[in-house]
Amino acid sequence: MAKLNIPKRDSRGRAPAAIKVISIVNFAALVLTMAFWSLAFIKLPFPSSLNNIAERANMATTFGFGIADIIWSIPLLLFGGIGLWKLKPWGWLFAQMANVLWWYSLTIILYRDFFTRTVSPGAVIFLPFALFAFWAAFRLWKDRNIFFNKPVSNA
C-alpha cells in the first residue's frame, strides 16, 4: 500500500512556512523586476534611435524582455504570491509558471553573457531568484495537495 503524503495547514488553516517564504520571495522579485525595468526603460536608448542594425536588434531584444516581463512575469509573480498566501489552486499554478519563466529568462541571459564575456546586471540581480525557483518548484510540487485538497501517492 502506498504511503500518502498529506502536508498539513497550521492550526489556523494557514499556509506552511515554506509556502509563505515562496510567496514573500515572489513579492520581492515582483518589486525588483518592476524597479529594474523602470530604470532600464528610463536609461536605455529606444531601439529606433540607434543607427547600427546590430545595436538596434540587441536593444530591441532587451526591450522585448522588459515588455514580456510586464505582460507575463509581473502578473504571475503578483497573483502567484497572493494565491500562495491564500492557498488557492490558481496561486499554485501562477507561481509554478513564474518559476519556469525564471529558468527560461536566465538561460537566455547567461548564454548571451557567455558569448559577450560580460556579466550583465540582469544576471547578477536575477540569478538568485532563478536558483530559488528550482527549490520553490520542487516544494510546490511536493505540497500540491494543500492547494488541491487531494491526497497524493508517493508510489
JOQUIBEL-V859318 format. One record per backbone hydrogen bond with DSSP energy under -0.5 kcal/mol. CO is the residue of the C=O (numbers start at 1). NH is the residue of the N-H. Records with the same first field share a line. If there is no record, write none. Layout:
BEGIN
CO: NH, NH
END
This chain:
BEGIN
3: 154
4: 6
5: 7, 152
10: 13
14: 10
16: 20
17: 21
18: 22
19: 23
20: 24
21: 25
22: 26
23: 27
24: 28
25: 29
26: 30
27: 31
28: 32
29: 33
30: 34
31: 35
32: 36
33: 37
34: 38
35: 39
36: 40
37: 41
38: 42
39: 43
40: 44
46: 49
47: 50
52: 56
53: 57
54: 58
55: 59
56: 60
57: 61
58: 62
59: 63
60: 64
61: 65
62: 66
63: 67
64: 68
65: 69
66: 70
67: 71
68: 72, 73
69: 74
72: 76
73: 77
74: 78
75: 79
76: 80
77: 81
78: 82
79: 83
80: 84
81: 85
82: 86
83: 88
84: 87
88: 91, 92
89: 93
90: 94
91: 95
92: 96
93: 97
94: 98
95: 99
96: 100
97: 101
98: 102
99: 103
100: 104
101: 105
102: 106
103: 107
104: 108
105: 109
106: 110
107: 111
108: 112
109: 113
110: 114
111: 115
112: 116
113: 117, 118
118: 120
120: 124
121: 125
122: 126
123: 127
126: 130
127: 131
128: 132
129: 133
130: 134
131: 134, 135
132: 136
133: 137
134: 138
135: 139
136: 140
137: 141
138: 142
139: 143
141: 144
143: 146, 147
144: 147, 148
145: 149
152: 5
END
